[in-house]
Structure formats: C-alpha cells, structure tokens
Amino acid sequence: MIEPSDDRPYPADLEAERVGWYALTDLVRSLEPDERLVPGYYRDPAWSVRDLVGHIGTWLAEAAVQFERIHAGTYEGHDIDVDAMNAVFLEAMRDQPWDVAWIQANAGRTRMRLAWAELREPSAEAEWWIRKSAVEHYGQHVGRLEAWVEELKVARSGTAG
C-alpha cells in the first residue's frame, strides 16, 4: 500500500483518495451481486452500479497513463472532451460482467496510485488528474450511489422507506 509521506507531493490528496475509494467500495459491497446489475443509478442513459464501477475504473486507468506521461516528460496536457471520453469509456465497459468491471476498477486504481507515487514535483496538470479521476470524481458519485443503494435495499426488503 502506498502511504502518504512528506517527501511526495499531494499527501493530503492521497489520503482523500483512499477515504473516497473506501466510501464508494463499502457502498458497492453492501449490495447483493444481482443488485449491482440493476439499471437505475443513472436513468438517461441507464447505468447500473457495474456501469458506475466501470466508469470510475476507466478514469483511474487513464489517470495512471497521464501520470506516467507527466513523470516521463511526454505529457501533452488535458485539453480533452470529458463527455466524449465518458461515452468511449462507457461503451468500452458496456456489457462486461461484474467481475471484469470490479477487477478493472481495482487494477486501474492500483496503477493510478503507483504512477501517482512516482510524481516528485507538484504540477497543475497532475492536480487536474488527481481531482478528475479520483478525489473530486468520487465525490461526484458517492451521493447518488448512497441514494441508489438505499433504493435497492428498500426494494430488497420489500418495505417502503
């Protein structure tokens, strides 16, 4: 496990990423396997928790690539169309089994944290990727995920809230 340290940039963000990741994964793990495949997390287009996990995982994997480029001096900037990337990532993970989405997200996170640990100097570009792929990205999804998990658990128990 990569621990925050004073000799690396972004120790507070590294800790915030860890806390955010576990907040998301604790919610996901509270669901039954079949509940992770139920559409409704988003409605247009329809996303399941599997789709959310695939979405987050692909962003984490992309951040790993960008951190590696920053470290190697080959980074070209983040002038990207976020919506277009979201569509590409969603299509890439569409119809993947739960296990593939889950493993991909965990592998993407591991690669991202390893590449992040290689960064020795702070930069605006690294900060953008930290927030876009992890720290703020998790925050963008955790509220809706909490609500969706609660809806699924109410449906599971057969009681209205």
C-alpha positions as CSV (number, residue, x, y, z in Angstrom):
1,M,0.0,0.0,0.0
2,I,1.2,3.5,-0.8
3,E,1.2,5.7,2.2
4,P,1.2,9.5,2.2
5,S,4.6,10.9,3.1
6,D,6.1,14.3,3.4
7,D,8.6,13.6,0.5
8,R,5.9,13.2,-2.1
9,P,3.6,15.9,-3.4
10,Y,-0.1,15.7,-2.6
11,P,-0.1,13.7,0.7
12,A,-3.5,15.1,1.7
13,D,-4.9,14.2,-1.7
14,L,-3.5,10.7,-1.5
15,E,-5.3,10.3,1.8
16,A,-8.5,11.8,0.4
17,E,-8.4,9.4,-2.5
18,R,-8.1,6.5,-0.1
19,V,-11.0,7.7,2.0
20,G,-13.2,8.3,-1.1
21,W,-12.4,5.0,-2.6
22,Y,-13.4,3.1,0.5
23,A,-16.6,5.1,0.9
24,L,-17.6,4.0,-2.7
25,T,-16.5,0.4,-2.4
26,D,-18.2,0.0,1.0
27,L,-21.4,1.0,-0.6
28,V,-20.9,-1.3,-3.6
29,R,-20.0,-4.2,-1.3
30,S,-23.2,-3.7,0.7
31,L,-25.2,-4.8,-2.4
32,E,-26.1,-8.3,-3.4
33,P,-24.4,-9.4,-6.6
34,D,-27.6,-9.1,-8.7
35,E,-28.3,-5.6,-7.4
36,R,-25.1,-4.3,-8.8
37,L,-26.5,-5.0,-12.3
38,V,-29.9,-3.3,-11.9
39,P,-30.2,-0.2,-14.1
40,G,-31.2,3.0,-12.3
41,Y,-28.1,4.5,-10.8
42,Y,-28.5,6.9,-13.7
43,R,-31.6,6.8,-15.9
44,D,-30.6,8.5,-19.1
45,P,-28.6,6.7,-20.2
46,A,-29.4,3.8,-17.8
47,W,-26.5,2.9,-15.6
48,S,-26.1,0.2,-13.1
49,V,-23.6,0.1,-10.2
50,R,-21.5,-2.1,-12.6
51,D,-21.5,0.7,-15.1
52,L,-20.5,3.2,-12.4
53,V,-17.6,1.0,-11.3
54,G,-16.5,0.6,-14.9
55,H,-16.7,4.3,-15.4
56,I,-14.6,5.1,-12.3
57,G,-12.1,2.4,-13.2
58,T,-11.5,3.6,-16.7
59,W,-10.9,7.2,-15.4
60,L,-8.4,5.8,-12.9
61,A,-6.6,3.8,-15.6
62,E,-6.5,6.9,-17.8
63,A,-5.1,8.9,-14.9
64,A,-2.3,6.3,-14.5
65,V,-1.3,6.7,-18.1
66,Q,-1.3,10.5,-17.7
67,F,0.8,10.4,-14.5
68,E,3.3,8.1,-16.3
69,R,3.5,10.7,-19.1
70,I,3.9,13.5,-16.7
71,H,6.7,11.6,-14.9
72,A,8.4,10.7,-18.3
73,G,8.1,14.3,-19.6
74,T,5.8,13.3,-22.5
75,Y,2.6,14.7,-21.2
76,E,0.7,16.8,-23.7
77,G,-2.0,18.4,-21.5
78,H,-5.6,17.7,-20.6
79,D,-7.3,19.5,-23.4
80,I,-9.9,16.7,-23.7
81,D,-13.6,16.4,-24.2
82,V,-14.7,14.8,-20.9
83,D,-18.2,13.9,-22.2
84,A,-16.7,12.2,-25.3
85,M,-14.3,10.3,-23.0
86,N,-17.1,9.3,-20.8
87,A,-19.0,7.9,-23.8
88,V,-15.9,6.0,-25.0
89,F,-15.3,4.6,-21.5
90,L,-19.0,3.6,-21.1
91,E,-19.0,1.8,-24.4
92,A,-15.7,0.0,-23.7
93,M,-17.2,-1.4,-20.4
94,R,-20.8,-1.9,-21.6
95,D,-22.0,-5.5,-21.1
96,Q,-18.9,-6.6,-19.3
97,P,-19.5,-9.0,-16.4
98,W,-19.5,-7.6,-12.9
99,D,-16.2,-9.4,-12.1
100,V,-14.5,-7.7,-15.1
101,A,-15.7,-4.2,-14.1
102,W,-14.7,-4.7,-10.5
103,I,-11.2,-6.1,-11.3
104,Q,-10.6,-3.4,-13.9
105,A,-11.6,-0.7,-11.4
106,N,-9.3,-2.1,-8.7
107,A,-6.4,-2.6,-11.2
108,G,-7.0,0.9,-12.5
109,R,-6.8,2.3,-9.0
110,T,-3.7,0.4,-8.2
111,R,-1.9,1.5,-11.4
112,M,-3.0,5.1,-10.8
113,R,-1.7,5.1,-7.2
114,L,1.6,3.6,-8.3
115,A,2.0,6.2,-11.1
116,W,0.9,8.9,-8.7
117,A,3.7,7.8,-6.3
118,E,6.3,8.4,-9.0
119,L,5.4,12.1,-9.2
120,R,8.1,14.0,-7.4
121,E,7.1,17.6,-8.1
122,P,3.6,19.2,-7.9
123,S,2.1,20.4,-11.1
124,A,-1.2,21.9,-12.2
125,E,-1.7,19.0,-14.6
126,A,-1.2,16.3,-12.0
127,E,-3.6,18.2,-9.7
128,W,-6.2,18.2,-12.5
129,W,-5.9,14.4,-13.0
130,I,-6.0,13.8,-9.3
131,R,-9.3,15.6,-9.0
132,K,-10.8,14.5,-12.2
133,S,-10.1,10.8,-11.8
134,A,-10.2,10.3,-8.1
135,V,-10.7,12.8,-5.3
136,E,-13.4,15.0,-6.7
137,H,-14.7,12.3,-9.1
138,Y,-15.6,10.0,-6.2
139,G,-17.4,12.9,-4.5
140,Q,-19.4,13.5,-7.7
141,H,-20.8,10.0,-7.5
142,V,-21.0,9.0,-3.8
143,G,-24.2,10.9,-3.0
144,R,-26.1,9.4,-5.9
145,L,-24.6,6.0,-5.1
146,E,-25.8,6.3,-1.4
147,A,-29.3,7.1,-2.6
148,W,-29.4,4.3,-5.2
149,V,-28.0,1.7,-2.7
150,E,-30.8,2.7,-0.3
151,E,-33.4,2.3,-3.0
152,L,-32.1,-1.1,-3.8
153,K,-32.0,-2.2,-0.1
154,V,-35.6,-1.0,0.3
155,A,-36.6,-3.0,-2.7
156,R,-34.8,-6.0,-1.3
157,S,-36.6,-5.8,2.0
158,G,-39.9,-5.1,0.3
159,T,-40.6,-2.2,2.6
160,A,-41.2,1.4,1.7
161,G,-38.8,3.9,3.2
